[in-house]
Each structure stands twice: as C-alpha cells, then as structure tokens.
Amino acid sequence: MTDHYRRRWVGLVFISIAVSLIIVDSTIVNVAVPSIVEDLGISSTQVQWVQEAYTLVFASLLLLFGSLADRFGRKRLMLIGIVVFAASSVLAALAPTGELLILARLVQGVGGAMILPTTLSVINATFRGRERGIAFAVWGSTIGGMAAVGPLLGGWLTTDFSWRWAFGINIPLGIAVFVGIAFAVAESKETRAKGIDVVGAILSVVLFGGLVFGLIEGRTYGWWSGTETFTLGGFTWPWAISPVPVAFAVSALALVGFISWGLSRSRRGRPSLLEFSLFRIRSFSNGNIAALVIALGEFGLILSLPLWLQFVLGFDALQTGLVLLALAVGSFVASGIAGAASGRVDPVVIVRLGIIAEIIGVVAVAFVISPDATWGWLLPALFVYGLGVGLATAQLTGVILQDVPVDLSGQGSGTQSTSRQVGSALGIAILGTVLFTSTGGILSDSLDDAGVPEAQRDEVVSAVVDSAGAAIAGLEESDPSGVIPDAAKAAFSDGTRLSALTAAGFLVIGLGATFALGRGSARSEEELSAQTAHR
C-alpha cells in the first residue's frame, strides 16, 4: 500500500469531518434556540433569522464558490472556508446580542458554501472507478448521519453546558480538519479557464438568494399580501404587498439574465460561472432534476419530528437527539452497504432502493405518530429511513458527477449542491406550511366540537401554531380538565403525520424522476474533456 494511496483515504476522513461541521451547524441550532431566546432576549423575528440566515447565504453562494474552486484551487478554497467557518463560530459563541449572532450565522454560511462543493469536487478529482463510489458513499452517509447527530449534539451541549458550546465545538474541530486536509489532500484546479465571471456571480447570488428567501419566508410574511412586518436592521418594508412575491420576481429576472449572460459569454469563448455544456450530459441534467425533487422530502422528518417529540411527548432536547440517533445509525450502515455494492451494482439501482427505503421509513413514522405514541416504535422506522438517505444521497451524487470532466468538478459539484439546497428550502417551506396549517385547522375544529368559545378558540390556535407547539405545555397548566391540551396534542400529531406523508409523496415523485436517468452508461472522461476543450 503506497503512501499516496493511504493519504487519499486519510484525506477522505478529514473531508467527511469538514462536511460534518457544516451539516451539523445547519441542524444543531434548532434545539438551542429556546436557551438563546432566554439568554439574549431576542425577538421572534430575530429567532427566525438566527435559524435561516445560515441557510439563505449558504444556498446563495454554492454555485459561485464551486466555480471559484475550479479556477483557484479546490483544496485552497476549502481551507479558506474552514478558517472563515471556525472564525465565525468564535463570533457566534461569544455573541452578546441577537444582531451579532445573526451576523455570525451569515458569515458561517459563507464558510459553509466554500466547504461543501469543494469536498465533492476534491473527491471527484481524487478517486476513480469503484473507489469513487465508496468515497461518495462515505460522503453521502456523513450528510445523512450528521443531520440527525446535530440535534443530539446540540441537545447535550445546551442541556449540560451552554448554547454557546453548540457553536464553540466547531473551533477545535475546525483546527483539526484544517491540519488534516492541509497534509492529506492534494491540490487540484482547472488550468484552461482565465478570468472570473463577475456579472454571473452577482446574478447567481441574487437568483438563489431571492428564491431561497421567498421559499423560507413565504409562510411568515405572506405569499402575496403582507401578513407580518418585514424588518432588517433599520429598514422596514413599506408596502402592503409581501416582500416574498417581490423576491420571487427579482429571482426570476435574475435567472433570465444569468442564462442570457452565460450563453453570451460561452459563444464569445469567455468563461462563465456555470458551464452550460454540462447540461448536455444526460446523467448531469436529469440527475440534478431528480436531486431537487428528492430533496423536497428527504429531510422532512428533521423539520417536524423534533417539535412533536418535545412538545407532544414531552421529551427534552437530549432525549429527542437520542431518538433521532437511529436515523444516523441507519445512514452510517448505508455507507458500508453502498461501498460494498460499488462497482457491482448499477448506482442508479442503489439510488432507487434508497428512495424506496426512505418512503417505507417515512410512512412507518407517520403511522406511529399519535399523542400517546411509544417512542420505541420510532427507532426501526427511523433506522430504515436513515438507511435510505445514506444509500440515495451518495449514489445520486456519484451518478450526477460521473460524466463531468475533472476540470469542471467544482462547477458540477456546486450545481448539484445548489439543486439539493433549493429543493430542501422548497421542502421546508411546503412541509412547514402543511404542518402548521393543518394543525391550526384540525385544532380549530376540535375546539369547536368541544364547545370552546370562539375568542378562546382563536387564542389557543394562534398560540399553538405561532409557537410551533411550544405553547402546549402552558395549556396543560391553565386547563386542568385536559380538554384543550389534549385537543392541541392530537392536532399537532395529526399535522406532523400529514407533513410526513407529504414528504413521502415528494419521495415517490423523486423515485419516478430517477427513471429518466437510465442506466449508468458513463462516457469516458477523456471524451468529455476533449468535447469541452473544443466547445
């Protein structure tokens, strides 16, 4: 076994830890928010921005940094991203006010957007054949597993130490990852392209920033007419129309401008932010469509299940994380299965099997959910779901990038990562709407049937929905009869079940989308590189 061979696999370990940092950070804050509110005294609007600032910036910059990695060096940009991420984690951990915490989360999103596409492109440039399939399996299972480990880690740190350690844990891990990648990962970059597409970069940020903002904030500020006042710093939205449709309109205009500008530059032989010739590759174009659709439902449980476990079953943050650990275990088991099957089984088949496992797991969870559910029945369902996430995520990534020339790995990786993030944002928006709208409607009907006066009914429904279920505990104290809190628990359980079934529906659509991929009939990298070189 050569030193070069060992270094590649050691490098993969540190790349996976780097991915873990950004995935955990996107979920760990969910269980820390109540402590942050109590400590910093932040408003409900600031709470939303603490949770969403990271996702917004992260999704907006993936494509840009994927392209920059190709031009300036994938390892170099990854290391810069780790430094930015760790430094902003220091700011978040020490933040004395809500405004500084939001700023730190924004900067963390920049660092995360530097790290994620470069991890993929480094794997694509470093591994070949069956080894590439194993490497992608490890990468994908890390994402699925860490999405579940985040709430567990956050719950433990917040419960036993402080919410500040939910961010502070990134600092020692960031230092270790920086050192490991610096020594174990080889540099790679594109040597042909010159210059940077500045206009394309600006348009892409406007495009994805506007789209993700609209998807995330639609339920809060209204899909058309304003339902809440939007403020940012000292600016207050002055019009009756919600900022959400305006964001969508700006995003649509940016999309038209981005495509027109990019095609124009390509015709003149100038480099563009997105290599449009990649979409002539069937596995790449169809794979991105499938990835976006699958992402709509893939992490639906991570949105609603922790709320239900804590506010209906009465779990604390740590207990919730322990239940979700079953999902992480399933995802890590999938890593071994996918690695053993790599080179022996068509990766598209593994993707389909993974999605089927996800559907089975989500539907099983939906049947378990009830106000008096036994949490033990959730464990096998979550394990199967995690198994599916681990199988589908990595192998679909491999299918999307299998025909992408190595010198365009960063652009290809950034594009598929963006597809997933946009799909996730859309899924969160839709599943959140299903959860809270159905909970409100069901609870309102239940209270009507119980003869609760209209004014009290509206007050209870508003409290439960606006607090995402947190008000249920207060209802138990104020209504000893148990009629209102029992109705609230039943309604929130029904809403969570409908949200899970909606996620399963998206996954069924995603399963159908994979049939457009056909079989893994990859063209040679030499052929694709030659084609791209003569475009």
C-alpha positions as CSV (number, residue, x, y, z in Angstrom):
1,M,0.0,0.0,0.0
2,T,1.7,3.2,-1.2
3,D,1.9,6.4,0.8
4,H,-0.2,8.2,-1.8
5,Y,-2.9,5.6,-1.5
6,R,-3.1,6.0,2.3
7,R,-3.1,9.8,2.1
8,R,-6.1,9.8,-0.2
9,W,-8.2,7.8,2.3
10,V,-6.9,9.8,5.3
11,G,-7.9,12.9,3.3
12,L,-11.4,11.5,2.8
13,V,-11.8,11.1,6.6
14,F,-11.0,14.8,7.1
15,I,-13.1,15.8,4.2
16,S,-16.0,13.9,5.8
17,I,-15.4,15.7,9.1
18,A,-15.5,19.0,7.2
19,V,-18.9,18.1,5.7
20,S,-20.0,17.1,9.2
21,L,-19.2,20.6,10.5
22,I,-21.5,22.4,8.1
23,I,-24.3,19.8,8.2
24,V,-24.3,19.7,12.0
25,D,-24.3,23.5,12.1
26,S,-27.4,23.7,10.0
27,T,-29.4,21.5,12.5
28,I,-27.7,22.0,15.9
29,V,-29.2,25.4,16.4
30,N,-32.8,24.1,16.3
31,V,-32.6,22.6,19.8
32,A,-30.5,25.5,21.2
33,V,-33.0,28.3,20.2
34,P,-35.0,28.3,23.5
35,S,-31.9,28.9,25.5
36,I,-30.7,31.6,23.1
37,V,-34.0,33.4,23.5
38,E,-33.8,33.3,27.3
39,D,-30.1,34.4,27.4
40,L,-30.1,37.1,24.7
41,G,-33.7,38.2,24.9
42,I,-34.1,38.2,21.1
43,S,-37.4,38.8,19.4
44,S,-39.4,36.2,17.4
45,T,-38.2,37.8,14.1
46,Q,-34.6,37.6,15.3
47,V,-35.2,33.9,16.2
48,Q,-36.2,33.2,12.6
49,W,-33.1,35.0,11.2
50,V,-30.8,33.1,13.6
51,Q,-32.2,29.9,12.1
52,E,-32.4,30.9,8.5
53,A,-29.5,33.3,7.8
54,Y,-27.1,30.4,7.5
55,T,-29.3,28.5,5.0
56,L,-30.0,31.7,2.9
57,V,-26.3,32.6,2.4
58,F,-25.2,29.0,2.1
59,A,-27.6,28.2,-0.7
60,S,-26.9,31.5,-2.5
61,L,-23.1,31.1,-2.8
62,L,-22.7,27.4,-3.6
63,L,-22.6,27.9,-7.3
64,L,-20.2,30.8,-7.1
65,F,-17.7,29.0,-4.8
66,G,-17.9,25.8,-6.9
67,S,-16.7,27.8,-9.9
68,L,-14.0,29.7,-8.0
69,A,-12.7,26.4,-6.6
70,D,-12.1,25.2,-10.2
71,R,-10.1,28.3,-11.0
72,F,-8.1,29.0,-7.9
73,G,-7.7,25.5,-6.4
74,R,-10.2,23.3,-4.6
75,K,-8.1,22.5,-1.6
76,R,-7.1,26.2,-1.2
77,L,-10.8,27.3,-1.2
78,M,-11.7,24.5,1.2
79,L,-9.0,25.6,3.7
80,I,-10.2,29.2,3.4
81,G,-13.7,28.1,4.0
82,I,-12.7,26.2,7.2
83,V,-10.9,29.3,8.5
84,V,-14.0,31.5,7.8
85,F,-16.3,28.9,9.4
86,A,-14.2,28.5,12.5
87,A,-13.7,32.2,13.0
88,S,-17.4,33.0,12.6
89,S,-18.1,30.2,15.1
90,V,-16.0,32.1,17.6
91,L,-18.1,35.2,17.0
92,A,-21.3,33.2,17.3
93,A,-20.2,31.6,20.6
94,L,-19.3,34.9,22.1
95,A,-22.1,37.0,20.6
96,P,-23.6,39.3,23.3
97,T,-26.6,40.3,21.2
98,G,-29.0,38.8,18.7
99,E,-27.8,41.1,16.0
100,L,-24.2,39.9,16.3
101,L,-25.3,36.3,16.4
102,I,-27.3,36.7,13.2
103,L,-24.2,38.4,11.6
104,A,-22.1,35.4,12.7
105,R,-24.6,33.0,11.2
106,L,-24.4,34.9,7.9
107,V,-20.6,34.6,7.8
108,Q,-20.9,30.9,8.8
109,G,-23.0,30.4,5.7
110,V,-20.2,31.9,3.6
111,G,-17.7,29.5,5.0
112,G,-20.0,26.5,4.6
113,A,-20.7,27.4,1.0
114,M,-16.9,27.3,0.4
115,I,-16.5,23.9,2.0
116,L,-19.4,21.8,0.6
117,P,-18.8,22.0,-3.2
118,T,-15.1,21.7,-2.8
119,T,-15.4,18.5,-0.8
120,L,-17.3,17.0,-3.7
121,S,-15.0,18.2,-6.4
122,V,-11.9,17.0,-4.5
123,I,-13.5,13.6,-4.2
124,N,-14.4,13.7,-7.9
125,A,-10.8,14.7,-8.9
126,T,-9.1,12.3,-6.5
127,F,-10.9,8.9,-6.8
128,R,-11.7,6.8,-9.8
129,G,-13.9,3.8,-10.6
130,R,-15.1,1.7,-7.7
131,E,-13.1,3.8,-5.2
132,R,-15.0,6.9,-6.2
133,G,-18.3,5.1,-5.5
134,I,-17.0,4.1,-2.0
135,A,-15.8,7.7,-1.4
136,F,-19.2,9.2,-2.4
137,A,-20.9,6.6,-0.2
138,V,-18.9,7.8,2.8
139,W,-19.6,11.5,1.9
140,G,-23.4,10.9,1.5
141,S,-23.8,8.9,4.6
142,T,-22.0,11.5,6.6
143,I,-24.6,14.1,5.4
144,G,-27.5,11.9,6.4
145,G,-26.0,10.8,9.7
146,M,-24.9,14.3,10.7
147,A,-28.3,15.7,10.0
148,A,-29.5,13.5,12.8
149,V,-26.5,13.9,15.1
150,G,-26.9,17.7,15.1
151,P,-29.9,17.7,17.3
152,L,-28.3,15.1,19.7
153,L,-25.1,17.1,20.0
154,G,-27.0,20.4,20.4
155,G,-29.3,18.9,23.0
156,W,-26.4,17.6,25.0
157,L,-24.3,20.7,24.9
158,T,-27.2,23.0,25.6
159,T,-28.5,20.9,28.4
160,D,-25.2,20.1,30.2
161,F,-23.2,23.2,29.3
162,S,-24.5,26.2,27.3
163,W,-25.9,27.0,24.0
164,R,-22.7,28.8,23.2
165,W,-20.9,25.5,23.0
166,A,-23.2,24.5,20.2
167,F,-21.1,26.9,18.2
168,G,-17.9,26.6,20.2
169,I,-17.5,22.9,19.3
170,N,-16.7,24.0,15.7
171,I,-13.4,25.7,16.8
172,P,-11.3,22.7,17.9
173,L,-12.9,20.5,15.1
174,G,-12.1,23.2,12.5
175,I,-8.5,23.3,13.6
176,A,-8.2,19.5,13.4
177,V,-9.8,19.5,9.9
178,F,-7.6,22.3,8.6
179,V,-4.4,20.5,9.7
180,G,-5.6,17.1,8.3
181,I,-6.7,18.5,4.9
182,A,-3.5,20.6,4.6
183,F,-1.4,17.5,4.9
184,A,-3.5,14.7,3.4
185,V,-5.4,16.3,0.4
186,A,-3.7,17.1,-2.9
187,E,-4.4,20.3,-4.7
188,S,-6.3,20.3,-8.0
189,K,-7.7,23.0,-10.2
190,E,-8.7,23.9,-13.8
191,T,-5.8,25.2,-15.8
192,R,-7.5,26.3,-19.0
193,A,-10.0,28.9,-17.9
194,K,-8.9,32.5,-17.3
195,G,-10.7,35.3,-15.5
196,I,-13.8,35.4,-13.4
197,D,-17.4,35.9,-14.4
198,V,-18.2,38.8,-12.0
199,V,-21.6,39.6,-13.5
200,G,-22.6,36.0,-13.5
201,A,-21.6,35.7,-9.9
202,I,-23.7,38.7,-8.8
203,L,-26.7,37.4,-10.8
204,S,-26.4,33.9,-9.2
205,V,-26.4,35.3,-5.7
206,V,-29.4,37.5,-6.5
207,L,-31.1,34.5,-8.1
208,F,-30.7,31.9,-5.4
209,G,-30.8,34.5,-2.5
210,G,-34.2,35.7,-3.7
211,L,-35.5,32.2,-4.4
212,V,-34.5,30.8,-1.0
213,F,-35.7,33.8,0.9
214,G,-39.1,33.5,-0.7
215,L,-39.3,29.8,-0.1
216,I,-38.3,30.1,3.6
217,E,-40.2,33.3,4.5
218,G,-43.5,32.8,2.5
219,R,-45.4,31.4,5.4
220,T,-44.1,34.1,7.7
221,Y,-44.6,37.2,5.6
222,G,-47.3,36.0,3.3
223,W,-47.2,34.6,-0.2
224,W,-48.9,37.7,-1.7
225,S,-50.3,40.2,0.8
226,G,-48.1,41.1,3.8
227,T,-49.1,39.3,7.0
228,E,-46.1,40.3,9.1
229,T,-43.9,43.4,9.0
230,F,-40.5,42.6,7.5
231,T,-37.6,44.5,9.1
232,L,-33.9,44.2,8.5
233,G,-31.7,46.4,10.7
234,G,-33.2,49.9,10.5
235,F,-35.2,49.1,7.3
236,T,-38.9,48.3,7.4
237,W,-40.8,47.0,4.4
238,P,-43.2,49.9,3.5
239,W,-45.7,48.3,1.1
240,A,-48.9,46.2,1.6
241,I,-47.6,43.5,-0.8
242,S,-45.4,40.9,0.9
243,P,-41.7,41.0,0.1
244,V,-42.0,37.3,-0.9
245,P,-43.5,37.7,-4.4
246,V,-41.1,40.6,-5.0
247,A,-38.2,38.3,-4.1
248,F,-39.6,35.7,-6.5
249,A,-39.9,38.3,-9.3
250,V,-36.4,39.5,-8.7
251,S,-35.1,35.9,-8.7
252,A,-36.9,35.2,-12.0
253,L,-35.4,38.2,-13.7
254,A,-32.0,37.2,-12.3
255,L,-32.5,33.8,-13.8
256,V,-33.2,35.1,-17.3
257,G,-30.3,37.5,-17.0
258,F,-28.0,34.7,-15.7
259,I,-28.8,32.3,-18.6
260,S,-28.6,35.1,-21.2
261,W,-25.3,36.4,-19.9
262,G,-23.7,32.9,-19.5
263,L,-24.7,31.8,-23.0
264,S,-23.4,35.1,-24.5
265,R,-20.0,34.6,-22.8
266,S,-19.8,31.0,-23.9
267,R,-20.4,32.0,-27.5
268,R,-17.6,34.5,-27.2
269,G,-15.3,31.9,-25.8
270,R,-15.2,33.6,-22.4
271,P,-15.5,31.6,-19.1
272,S,-18.9,31.7,-17.4
273,L,-19.9,30.9,-13.9
274,L,-21.9,27.9,-15.0
275,E,-20.6,25.7,-17.8
276,F,-23.8,25.3,-19.7
277,S,-22.3,22.4,-21.8
278,L,-22.6,20.3,-18.7
279,F,-26.4,20.1,-19.2
280,R,-25.8,18.3,-22.5
281,I,-24.7,15.4,-20.3
282,R,-27.8,13.3,-19.6
283,S,-26.7,12.0,-16.2
284,F,-25.9,15.5,-15.0
285,S,-29.1,17.3,-16.2
286,N,-31.6,14.6,-15.3
287,G,-29.7,13.9,-12.1
288,N,-30.0,17.5,-10.9
289,I,-33.7,17.4,-11.5
290,A,-34.0,14.2,-9.5
291,A,-31.8,15.6,-6.7
292,L,-34.0,18.7,-6.4
293,V,-37.3,16.7,-6.2
294,I,-35.9,14.1,-3.8
295,A,-34.5,16.9,-1.5
296,L,-38.1,18.2,-1.2
297,G,-39.0,15.3,1.0
298,E,-35.7,13.8,2.1
299,F,-35.3,15.8,5.4
300,G,-38.9,16.4,6.1
301,L,-38.8,14.4,9.4
302,I,-35.9,16.6,10.7
303,L,-38.2,19.6,10.5
304,S,-41.3,18.3,12.2
305,L,-40.4,15.3,14.3
306,P,-38.3,17.1,17.0
307,L,-41.1,19.5,17.6
308,W,-43.6,16.7,18.1
309,L,-41.3,14.7,20.3
310,Q,-40.6,17.7,22.6
311,F,-44.0,19.5,22.7
312,V,-46.4,16.5,22.5
313,L,-44.5,13.6,24.1
314,G,-42.6,15.9,26.5
315,F,-39.1,14.9,25.6
316,D,-36.2,17.2,26.3
317,A,-33.6,18.2,23.8
318,L,-31.2,15.4,24.6
319,Q,-33.8,12.7,24.6
320,T,-35.0,14.0,21.2
321,G,-31.5,13.8,19.9
322,L,-31.2,10.2,21.2
323,V,-34.3,9.1,19.3
324,L,-33.0,10.7,16.1
325,L,-29.7,8.8,16.5
326,A,-31.5,5.8,14.9
327,L,-31.6,7.8,11.7
328,A,-27.8,8.4,11.9
329,V,-27.1,4.8,12.6
330,G,-29.1,3.8,9.5
331,S,-27.2,6.3,7.4
332,F,-23.8,5.1,8.6
333,V,-24.8,1.4,7.9
334,A,-25.7,2.5,4.4
335,S,-22.2,3.7,3.9
336,G,-20.9,0.1,4.3
337,I,-23.6,-1.3,2.1
338,A,-23.1,1.3,-0.7
339,G,-19.3,0.8,-0.5
340,A,-19.6,-3.0,-0.9
341,A,-22.0,-2.6,-3.8
342,S,-19.9,0.0,-5.6
343,G,-18.7,-1.4,-8.9
344,R,-21.0,-4.4,-8.6
345,V,-24.5,-2.8,-8.7
346,D,-25.6,0.0,-11.0
347,P,-25.6,3.1,-8.8
348,V,-29.0,4.2,-10.2
349,V,-30.4,0.9,-8.8
350,I,-28.9,1.8,-5.4
351,V,-30.4,5.3,-5.6
352,R,-33.9,3.8,-6.2
353,L,-33.5,1.2,-3.4
354,G,-32.5,4.1,-1.1
355,I,-35.5,6.2,-2.0
356,I,-37.8,3.2,-1.5
357,A,-36.3,2.7,2.0
358,E,-36.9,6.3,2.7
359,I,-40.6,6.1,1.7
360,I,-41.1,3.0,3.8
361,G,-39.4,4.7,6.8
362,V,-41.4,7.9,6.5
363,V,-44.7,6.1,6.1
364,A,-43.9,3.9,9.1
365,V,-43.2,7.0,11.2
366,A,-46.5,8.6,10.1
367,F,-48.4,5.5,11.3
368,V,-46.6,5.6,14.7
369,I,-47.3,9.3,15.4
370,S,-50.1,9.8,17.9
371,P,-50.5,11.8,21.2
372,D,-49.8,8.6,23.2
373,A,-47.2,7.0,20.9
374,T,-44.5,4.7,22.3
375,W,-41.2,6.1,21.1
376,G,-39.6,2.7,20.8
377,W,-41.6,2.0,17.6
378,L,-40.0,5.1,16.0
379,L,-36.5,3.6,16.2
380,P,-36.8,0.9,13.5
381,A,-38.7,3.3,11.2
382,L,-36.1,6.0,11.6
383,F,-33.3,3.4,11.0
384,V,-34.9,2.4,7.7
385,Y,-35.3,6.0,6.7
386,G,-31.7,6.7,7.6
387,L,-30.6,3.7,5.6
388,G,-32.4,5.1,2.6
389,V,-30.9,8.6,3.0
390,G,-27.4,7.1,3.1
391,L,-27.9,4.9,0.1
392,A,-29.7,7.6,-2.1
393,T,-27.7,10.7,-1.2
394,A,-24.2,9.5,-2.1
395,Q,-25.0,7.3,-5.1
396,L,-27.1,10.0,-6.7
397,T,-24.2,12.4,-6.3
398,G,-22.0,9.9,-8.0
399,V,-24.5,9.5,-10.8
400,I,-24.7,13.3,-11.3
401,L,-20.9,13.8,-11.4
402,Q,-19.9,10.5,-13.1
403,D,-19.6,12.1,-16.6
404,V,-18.4,15.6,-15.5
405,P,-14.9,16.3,-16.6
406,V,-12.5,16.6,-13.7
407,D,-11.5,20.2,-14.7
408,L,-15.2,21.2,-14.2
409,S,-15.7,19.3,-11.0
410,G,-16.2,22.5,-8.9
411,Q,-18.9,23.8,-11.2
412,G,-20.6,20.5,-11.4
413,S,-20.4,20.0,-7.6
414,G,-21.7,23.5,-6.9
415,T,-24.6,23.0,-9.3
416,Q,-25.8,19.7,-7.8
417,S,-25.3,21.1,-4.2
418,T,-27.4,24.1,-5.2
419,S,-30.1,21.8,-6.6
420,R,-30.3,20.0,-3.3
421,Q,-30.3,23.2,-1.2
422,V,-33.1,24.8,-3.3
423,G,-35.1,21.5,-3.1
424,S,-34.6,21.4,0.7
425,A,-35.7,25.0,1.1
426,L,-38.8,24.4,-1.0
427,G,-39.5,21.2,1.0
428,I,-39.1,23.1,4.3
429,A,-41.5,25.8,3.1
430,I,-44.1,23.3,1.9
431,L,-43.8,20.9,4.8
432,G,-43.8,23.7,7.3
433,T,-47.0,25.1,5.8
434,V,-48.6,21.6,5.8
435,L,-47.6,21.1,9.5
436,F,-48.8,24.4,10.9
437,T,-51.8,25.0,8.6
438,S,-53.2,21.5,9.2
439,T,-52.6,21.7,12.9
440,G,-54.4,25.0,13.1
441,G,-57.4,23.8,11.1
442,I,-57.7,20.5,13.0
443,L,-57.4,22.2,16.4
444,S,-59.9,24.8,15.5
445,D,-62.5,22.1,14.5
446,S,-61.8,20.1,17.6
447,L,-62.3,23.0,19.9
448,D,-65.5,23.9,18.1
449,D,-66.8,20.4,18.7
450,A,-65.8,20.7,22.4
451,G,-67.9,23.9,22.7
452,V,-64.9,26.2,23.4
453,P,-65.9,29.9,22.9
454,E,-64.8,31.4,19.6
455,A,-62.5,34.0,21.1
456,Q,-60.8,31.5,23.3
457,R,-60.6,29.0,20.4
458,D,-58.8,31.6,18.2
459,E,-56.4,32.5,21.0
460,V,-55.5,28.8,21.6
461,V,-55.0,28.1,17.9
462,S,-52.9,31.1,17.4
463,A,-50.7,30.3,20.5
464,V,-50.1,26.7,19.4
465,V,-49.3,27.5,15.8
466,D,-47.2,30.6,16.3
467,S,-45.1,28.9,19.0
468,A,-44.6,25.8,16.8
469,G,-46.2,23.7,19.5
470,A,-44.3,25.2,22.5
471,A,-47.5,26.6,24.0
472,I,-49.0,23.2,24.6
473,A,-47.2,22.8,27.9
474,G,-48.7,26.1,29.1
475,L,-52.2,24.9,28.1
476,E,-51.8,21.9,30.4
477,E,-51.2,24.2,33.3
478,S,-54.1,26.6,32.5
479,D,-56.7,23.9,31.8
480,P,-56.8,21.2,34.5
481,S,-59.7,19.4,32.7
482,G,-57.3,18.5,29.9
483,V,-59.8,19.1,27.1
484,I,-57.8,21.9,25.4
485,P,-54.3,20.5,25.8
486,D,-55.5,17.0,24.6
487,A,-57.0,18.6,21.6
488,A,-53.8,20.5,20.9
489,K,-51.7,17.4,21.2
490,A,-54.0,15.4,18.9
491,A,-54.0,18.3,16.3
492,F,-50.2,18.7,16.4
493,S,-49.8,14.9,16.0
494,D,-52.2,14.9,13.0
495,G,-50.3,17.8,11.5
496,T,-47.0,16.1,12.0
497,R,-48.4,12.9,10.4
498,L,-49.7,14.9,7.3
499,S,-46.3,16.6,7.0
500,A,-44.6,13.2,7.0
501,L,-47.0,11.8,4.4
502,T,-46.4,14.9,2.2
503,A,-42.6,14.2,2.4
504,A,-43.3,10.6,1.4
505,G,-45.3,11.9,-1.6
506,F,-42.3,14.0,-2.7
507,L,-40.1,11.0,-2.4
508,V,-42.4,9.0,-4.6
509,I,-42.2,11.7,-7.3
510,G,-38.4,11.7,-6.8
511,L,-38.4,7.9,-7.3
512,G,-40.2,8.4,-10.6
513,A,-37.7,11.1,-11.6
514,T,-34.8,8.6,-11.3
515,F,-36.2,6.6,-14.2
516,A,-35.1,9.5,-16.5
517,L,-31.5,8.7,-15.5
518,G,-31.5,5.3,-17.3
519,R,-28.6,3.1,-16.6
520,G,-25.1,4.3,-15.6
521,S,-23.7,4.5,-19.1
522,A,-20.9,6.9,-18.4
523,R,-18.8,8.3,-21.2
524,S,-15.1,8.4,-20.7
525,E,-13.6,11.4,-19.0
526,E,-11.2,11.7,-21.9
527,E,-14.1,12.0,-24.4
528,L,-15.9,14.6,-22.3
529,S,-12.7,16.6,-21.6
530,A,-12.0,16.6,-25.3
531,Q,-15.5,17.8,-26.1
532,T,-15.3,20.6,-23.5
533,A,-11.9,21.6,-24.8
534,H,-13.3,22.2,-28.3
535,R,-16.5,23.9,-27.3
